[in-house]
């Protein structure tokens, strides 16, 4: 595996960590200023364009108490010295805590019930190397390939 391929594979993990930590600065560092994320869930399409759009992306997941993106299979292909394409599979857990008889986001204690919305995702990515030599996600298209809802217990 080349150094470029290794760096490109690391982007998927860095994206997952930034979203799960709600770290806007870290998320913006992974995209050029004109980068974009397009989310396709069924017939609903949402586009988050530019660094401002990334703040909206984090706001969209903020309704969950916690998210955990479990990055799986990845494949990257170098197009040329400054462009690449990738495909990433991920199981994204979106947990909304509920105290018994309470509302989502109520700050439930350990042992309380919660709902885990699990989205099985495929990311199709276009990568671009910036003038500083770092790879960034130029465009990411998120497609939900399966969805499930689980009842879980807060740890």
C-alpha positions in Angstrom: 0.0 0.0 0.0 1.4 3.4 -0.9 1.7 6.3 1.5 -1.1 8.2 -0.4 -3.5 5.2 0.0 -2.7 4.9 3.7 -3.4 8.7 4.2 -6.7 8.4 2.2 -7.9 5.4 4.3 -7.2 7.4 7.4 -9.5 10.1 6.3 -12.6 7.9 6.8 -11.6 7.2 10.4 -10.8 10.9 11.1 -14.3 11.8 9.7 -16.0 9.3 12.0 -14.1 10.6 15.0 -14.9 14.2 14.2 -18.6 13.5 13.7 -18.8 11.4 16.9 -17.1 14.0 18.9 -19.0 16.9 17.3 -15.6 18.5 16.5 -16.3 21.1 13.8 -12.7 22.2 13.6 -11.5 18.7 13.0 -14.3 18.0 10.5 -13.5 21.2 8.5 -9.8 20.2 8.4 -10.8 17.1 6.4 -12.5 19.1 3.6 -11.4 21.9 1.3 -13.5 25.1 1.7 -15.6 24.0 -1.3 -16.0 20.4 -0.1 -19.5 18.9 0.3 -21.4 16.0 1.8 -24.6 14.7 0.2 -26.8 12.5 2.3 -29.3 10.1 0.6 -31.7 8.4 2.9 -34.5 6.9 0.9 -36.0 9.7 -1.2 -34.6 12.4 1.1 -31.5 14.2 -0.2 -29.6 16.7 1.9 -26.5 18.6 0.8 -24.0 20.2 3.2 -21.8 22.4 1.1 -18.7 24.2 2.2 -17.3 24.6 5.7 -20.6 26.3 6.7 -22.5 23.3 5.6 -20.4 21.0 7.8 -21.7 22.9 10.8 -25.3 22.0 9.6 -24.2 18.4 9.3 -23.1 18.3 12.9 -26.4 20.0 13.9 -28.3 17.3 12.2 -26.7 14.6 14.4 -26.9 16.7 17.5 -30.4 15.5 18.3 -28.8 12.2 19.3 -27.0 11.8 22.6 -24.2 9.9 21.0 -23.2 8.6 17.6 -20.7 5.8 17.0 -19.5 5.3 13.4 -18.0 1.9 13.0 -15.8 2.2 9.8 -15.5 -1.1 7.9 -14.4 -2.0 4.4 -12.5 0.7 2.5 -11.2 0.9 -1.0 -9.3 3.8 -2.6 -8.1 4.3 -6.1 -5.6 6.9 -7.2 -6.8 8.8 -10.2 -3.7 10.9 -10.6 -1.2 12.6 -8.3 -3.8 14.9 -6.8 -7.1 13.1 -7.2 -8.5 9.8 -5.9 -11.8 8.0 -5.4 -12.9 5.9 -2.5 -15.6 3.7 -1.2 -16.2 3.2 2.5 -18.7 1.0 4.3 -19.8 2.0 7.8 -22.4 1.1 10.5 -23.4 4.4 12.1 -25.1 4.1 15.5 -27.3 7.0 16.5 -28.3 6.6 20.2 -31.1 8.6 21.7 -31.3 8.1 25.5 -34.7 7.9 27.1 -35.2 7.7 30.8 -38.1 5.4 31.5 -41.2 7.5 30.7 -38.9 10.4 29.7 -38.1 12.2 26.5 -35.1 11.7 24.2 -32.0 13.6 25.3 -33.1 13.6 28.9 -29.7 12.5 30.1 -30.7 9.1 31.3 -28.6 7.3 33.8 -26.8 4.0 33.3 -29.3 1.2 32.9 -32.0 3.3 31.3 -33.4 2.4 27.9 -32.3 4.0 24.7 -33.0 3.7 21.0 -30.1 3.0 18.6 -30.9 4.0 15.0 -28.3 2.0 13.0 -27.7 3.1 9.5 -25.6 0.8 7.3 -23.9 3.3 5.0 -21.9 3.4 1.8 -19.8 6.5 1.3 -18.6 7.3 -2.2 -15.8 9.8 -1.9 -13.8 12.0 -4.2 -10.5 13.1 -2.7 -8.2 16.0 -3.7 -4.7 16.9 -2.6 -4.4 20.5 -1.5 -1.6 22.9 -2.1 -0.2 22.0 1.3 0.2 18.3 0.1 -2.6 17.0 2.3 -5.4 14.9 1.1 -9.0 16.1 1.8 -12.5 14.9 1.0 -13.6 17.0 -1.9 -17.0 15.3 -2.1 -18.7 12.6 0.0 -22.0 10.9 -1.0 -23.6 9.0 1.9 -26.1 6.3 0.9 -28.1 4.3 3.4 -28.2 0.7 2.2 -30.1 -0.7 5.3 -31.6 0.7 8.5 -32.6 -0.8 11.8 -33.8 0.3 15.1 -32.7 -1.4 18.3 -33.5 -1.0 21.9 -30.3 -0.7 24.0 -29.4 0.0 27.6 -27.3 2.9 28.5 -23.9 1.8 29.8 
